[in-house]
Amino acid sequence: MDFDLTAEQQAIREAVQDTCRRFPESYWRERDDDGVFPHDFYRAMGEAGWLGIAVPEAYAGSGLGVAEAAVMMQTVAESGACLSGSSAIHINIFGLMPVVGFGSDEQKRRMLPPMARGEVKACFGVTEPNTGLNTTKLKTRAVRRGDSYVVHGQKVWISTAQVADKILLLARTTPVEELPAGERSGGLSLFYTDLDRRRIDVRPIDKMGRKCVDSNELFIDGLEIPVADRIGDEGQGFKYILHGMNPERILIAAEAVGVGRIALAKAAAYAKERVVFDRPIGQNQAIQHPLAENWVELEAAQLLTMKAAWLCDQGRDCGTAANAAKFFAAEAGFRACERAVLTHGGMGYSKEFHVERYLREIMIPRIAPVSRELILSHIAERVLGLPKSY
């Protein structure tokens, strides 16, 4: 059993580091201040071929696995880009996996290469304001009229919609009350189509961090979607969307580890340099021990994440492993970022040292794409055999 990165994965890490060096922390601090989408970073990652890392080679991708994608995303986050850099390209890596798995050959040829090459940007339209994580209760309605569907509804917390050309949209094609008894997940269909701003009102949400990657409310009024843009069969969208959810959790876990590691590195460096009472503060066990504990937790999070990625790439059931990795990595990353701020003392509150930005951004993996509490409920029910609590 080998716990090291493979030679290919190590080469990916080094090559991604080379690209990320062109975007130092000063760049990400500027994007945090001005809120401008990192178009040049996105373009550089596309030109280097990273946006298609998990897309089959036949459709302009690299044909690699979730494990390699996780290595890439961790490296991006660990460069100091954190969630701002990761989220800018996140949907390219996992978002179109339902197209890879369930799209027709024509759809794959039409939809995948532009995303893999970074020629278009897309957003992920699932979450709604009145349903939250209860995806089977989505209300956005798509009604078929001839060769098109007409969509009305609302979405919320939709990232990159300000700059997106396309939207991966989950909408209800059969009302809940018309579904067969006991069928909770049917009646939803998945579409990948143009984000028509004449029919979609995109309103930004002012938020705590990751300012340069926008989050939005979407108000959809009469959006027309060609039947050719529906992925797979009508009514099977929930099943298709699950195809990308476990990889998404794994990538979020990898990103959380990356943020935690840059935070830990910054804290350790500061502890070596900062002298108080005629000695570096890193000589004090009250500083050393929490940082050492952060290292242990991040190592464990890394192992959980790569195990989940390996299971996914082997085609094995990875749901519990992906959820566990996301939960633990988010918590480990958060504790490392919090400790980095505390190690810097008052300067940790200053933007000059970047660690306050880490702390604001690491909150995202703790919240999205699924809450800590729902993960714990999943493990309690599926692993421990406890009765369902919701």
JOQUI-V371354 format. One record per pair of residues at least 24 apart in sequence whose C-alpha atoms are under 6 Angstrom apart, sorted by the first residue. I is the first residue (numbers start at 0). J is the second residue. Records with the same first field share a line. If there is no record, write none. Layout:
I=J, J
//
This chain:
8=67
24=79
30=211
31=210, 211
34=210, 211
35=211
36=211, 212
45=116, 117
50=91, 115
51=115
58=111, 112
59=112
60=115
64=312
65=308
66=308
69=250, 253
72=254
73=253, 254, 257
76=254, 257, 258
77=257, 258, 261
81=258
82=360
83=209
93=243, 247
96=243
97=239, 242
101=231
102=230, 231
120=163, 164
121=163, 164, 165, 166
122=159, 160, 163, 166
123=166, 167
124=167, 168
125=169
126=154, 155
127=154, 155
128=155
135=184
139=170, 171
140=170, 171
141=170, 171, 172
146=226
147=224, 225, 226
148=223, 224
149=221, 222, 223
150=221, 222
151=219, 220, 221
152=219
153=217, 218, 219
154=216, 217
155=215, 216
156=214, 215
157=214, 215
158=213, 214
159=212, 213
164=194
165=192, 193, 194
166=191, 192, 194
167=191
185=234
186=234
187=234, 236, 237
188=233, 234, 235, 236
189=229, 230, 236
190=228, 229, 230
191=228
192=228
198=222
208=359, 360
209=360
245=321
248=321, 325
249=321
252=324, 325, 328
255=328, 329, 332
256=328, 332
259=332, 335, 336
262=336, 339
263=335
266=339
293=335
296=331
297=331
300=327, 328
329=364, 365
333=361
//
